[in-house]
Amino acid sequence: SSLNAALHAVRVYHLCGDLEAEREMASKTIELAHHNRYAYYAALGKCHVGWVTGMAGDIDDGIAILTEGLSELRQTGTSLPLPGLYVLLSQLYVRAGQLDEAKRTLAMATGEKESPVWAADIERVRGDILAADWAAAEAAYRSSLAIARRQRAGLFMCKAGLSLAHLLQSRGRRREGYELLSECLVKEGVAHEVLNARQHE
């Protein structure tokens, strides 16, 4: 029960983007798992530590830790969490500028047992990989947004919308990006006035 609670906290902090809290709870999960010899939980905790390490700036170490965690997780025979973790690893490769590895890793996410919950995020990261080709990146971001809308997945909708808005702004289409973000936030119940107050920043 303690491990389940700790891992749930890790996932909540991850979704909130609180890297420090995610690292703290992931480390606690690993400690509890090792003490009780639960390889599955220890591997999941290590994956999250790798993600946080990479996002905090130590990209090479983060990639190494997350890759090791994935290897240990596969040894437990589980498959359900793998697609989402491959998406995280692919994002770290993008940050490292290793686009071929990012593409290969993202293909592993789609090659696992079908997991529709990650479909929108997979398309969003595909857009990141294709960033040098702005038209292809825009198509991928719009695909991600369409999937998220269809699934009513508010978090993925906002993430795809933010990525697309950044791209549109870089192409001189700032107003279009603003309207897109406004739609995403309003659909998620965020006050429209919040975005209005920031549009001139």
Disulfide bonds with the S-S distance in Angstrom:
none
